[in-house]
Amino acid sequence: MRLDATGYLAPRGFEAHLRRELRGVLAEHGRLFIARGQRQPVHWTENVWLDPVEIKIRSVKDAVLKLRAIQRGWALYAFKLFRRAELIQGQLPHVSARPLEFPAPPPRSPLGSWTLLDEDTVIASSHSTSPFPNGEVRFEEFKSGPPNRAYLKLWEALTLLGRHPRQGERCLDAGASPGGWTWAVSRLGATVVAIDRAPLDPRVEQMPGVEYRQGSAFSLRPGAESFDWILSDVVCYPERLWNWVKAWLETGAVRHFVCTLKFQGDQHYGAIEHFESVKGSRLVHLHANKHELTWIFSRDALGPQDA
Ligand SMILES: C[S@@+](CC[C@H](N)C(=O)[O-])C[C@H]1O[C@@H](n2cnc3c(N)ncnc32)[C@H](O)[C@@H]1O
């Protein structure tokens, strides 16, 4: 039975955030929220189930047959009846859980999502917004080299953007210390000005194309120099970040932005509106984000009249 509803999977620990944003919630199943009508523009979700249906099943085998009849690729979101759910998933075509080797593109095969509500009821959506099971983007990680795991957040944003800094491009990494993002950019062959009040890891500072500047990123205003990319992971109020980003946007010279908006308590969500007002940009909760949203914008994605 087709539900006149959409499913939203909240990031772990951010269920209350999603609950506050969503209108017309019909049911909550663990982290999965079912809300009336078509997709709503919410932020605190890692995957959206676009066309959920309720399916009655008589057995594990029946569930497998019914899901397979819809399509091949299914990701399980289990919040109860774990064993039964795993038995069903185990008989569905295998979905590769192999971590992505950045900068490989995301998987292209259609991936549906399903869950078991009770012994004999499945909710399944053949289309969802993330090509990764439950929106969990996993990468082949580097155990040594980067000074922390923050580079995974940048990799995830760049994977969504479908573009990354490359040789010949100049990046500004604001709030760069200890240097995870700068490490990732240098490896891609781009040059990077890394600015932070705190020092950069000396091994990162010595990498090709890296120039470290000590001080506040907000003192660096458009004018004297230009950048292809503005990257920011600065811990600051999102309003402050917006005032600074706006100045760079207005120059029209910076082509790409990846900026983390960091929230404290329940305040400063007002800044979301400013970032979202930028046509063609996206504000998302990445799998690697904590109490943060990531703003992603590329002029390359705009039509000629807007770029
Ligand atoms: C989450 S950390 C950044 C981690 C970094 N992206 C990485 O990959 O290693 C946030 C950084 O923002 C820096 N920061 C805070 N205020 C700043 C400012 N006004 N200008 C530059 N950096 C600032 C802090 O010193 C801190 O190093």
The ligand as a Tripos MOL2 file, in Angstrom:
@<TRIPOS>MOLECULE
LIG
   27    29     1     0     0
SMALL
NO_CHARGES

@<TRIPOS>ATOM
      1 C1         37.0890   22.0360   14.2610 C.3       1 LIG1
      2 S1         38.5900   22.8530   14.2810 S.3       1 LIG1
      3 C2         39.1240   22.7320   12.6270 C.3       1 LIG1
      4 C3         39.6620   21.3830   12.2330 C.3       1 LIG1
      5 C4         40.2860   21.4130   10.8590 C.3       1 LIG1
      6 N1         39.2950   21.6200    9.8130 N.3       1 LIG1
      7 C5         41.0330   20.1580   10.5350 C.2       1 LIG1
      8 O1         40.7110   19.5060    9.5490 O.co2     1 LIG1
      9 O2         41.9650   19.8200   11.2420 O.co2     1 LIG1
     10 C6         38.1130   24.5030   14.4060 C.3       1 LIG1
     11 C7         39.2450   25.5070   14.3570 C.3       1 LIG1
     12 O3         38.6950   26.8180   14.2650 O.3       1 LIG1
     13 C8         39.7070   27.6690   14.7900 C.3       1 LIG1
     14 N2         39.2140   29.0300   14.9250 N.ar      1 LIG1
     15 C9         38.3210   29.5410   15.8150 C.ar      1 LIG1
     16 N3         38.1350   30.8660   15.5670 N.ar      1 LIG1
     17 C10        38.9080   31.1770   14.4930 C.ar      1 LIG1
     18 C11        39.1280   32.3640   13.7300 C.ar      1 LIG1
     19 N4         38.5130   33.5060   14.0310 N.pl3     1 LIG1
     20 N5         39.9690   32.3050   12.6840 N.ar      1 LIG1
     21 C12        40.6050   31.1580   12.3650 C.ar      1 LIG1
     22 N6         40.4260   30.0090   13.0330 N.ar      1 LIG1
     23 C13        39.5980   30.0110   14.0890 C.ar      1 LIG1
     24 C14        40.1250   26.9660   16.0450 C.3       1 LIG1
     25 O4         41.3880   27.4330   16.4790 O.3       1 LIG1
     26 C15        40.1270   25.5080   15.5960 C.3       1 LIG1
     27 O5         41.4310   25.1260   15.2130 O.3       1 LIG1
@<TRIPOS>BOND
     1     1     2 1
     2     2     3 1
     3     2    10 1
     4     3     4 1
     5     4     5 1
     6     5     6 1
     7     5     7 1
     8     7     8 2
     9     7     9 1
    10    10    11 1
    11    11    12 1
    12    11    26 1
    13    12    13 1
    14    13    14 1
    15    13    24 1
    16    14    15 ar
    17    14    23 ar
    18    15    16 ar
    19    16    17 ar
    20    17    18 ar
    21    17    23 ar
    22    18    19 1
    23    18    20 ar
    24    20    21 ar
    25    21    22 ar
    26    22    23 ar
    27    24    25 1
    28    24    26 1
    29    26    27 1
@<TRIPOS>SUBSTRUCTURE
     1 LIG1         1 GROUP 0 **** ****
